[in-house]
């Protein structure tokens, strides 16, 4: 259900990376907030919070069912994540 809900929220036209960064900084102090609150805050800039989530600027708990009331957070260390295909061998 979570991925279906997220997929249904993706805007047809993605905002530019620069627009996402500028607007995220504008509202940084208001996080964490619900999807519903974020949609209202970002409405004037025509950026949907799901775009920020997909771009890796925001995160939410995907272990819980997602809805407009789900809480989203700013990802403080964007672009620094690592994953392993085989942790034993370090890659």
N, C-alpha and C positions, 0 to 999 in steps of 0.2 A: 504493500500500500504506500509506503513512503516514497519510493522511486516514482510510482505512478502519480502521486500527488505533486511531487517536484516537477516532473515532466509536464504536467498540465499547467504549471505556473510559469514556464520558460517563455519569455517574450519572443516574438517572431524576429525582432531586430535587436541584436546585442549592442549595448552601449560601448563606446571606446574605452580602452584601459584608462586613459587619462581622465575621462569623465567619471569613471568609477572611483578612481583614487581621490580626485578633488572632492566629490560628494561624500565619500566615506569619511574623509577628514572633517568635513563640515559637521557631520552628525556623530562623530566618534564618542563624544562625551555622553551621549544618550544611551549607549549600549551597556549591558544587554537589554534587548527589548523583544517583543513578540513580532512575528511576521506581520501581523495586522498593523502594529504601530510603525514598523519599518516601511511598510507600503505607504502609509499616510505621510511619513516624513520625507520619503524619496519621491513622492508623486510629482512635485513641482519640477524635479530634475529629469523626469521621465526614465528613471532607473528603477528596475524592480529588484528587490532584495535577492531573489533567486539568481539573478545575473551575478551578483556579488558572491553568492555562495558557490556557484559553479566556477567562477574565476579564482576561488580560493581565498577570498578576502574575509569571508564569514564562515562560521561553522554552527552546526546544531547537533543535538543528540539524535542520531539515526536509530538508536535502540528503542526510542519512544515513537508512538504514532505521531505523524506530523499533521498540523492544522494551522489555521491562522493564529491560534493562540500559542503555538510553539515558540520557545525562546531561542533567539539567535545571538551569537557572540561574535566579536571581532577576533579574527585569527591574528594573533600578535606576531607570529613568526612565519609570515607567508614566504613561500619558495624555499623553505629550509627543511622540508619533510624528506624522509628517506624511507624506502621500503626495500625489502629483500625478497628475491625469488627463492633463495636458499640461504637462510641465516647462518647455517654452519660454515658456508664458504664465503660469506661476506658480500654476496652479490644478489 
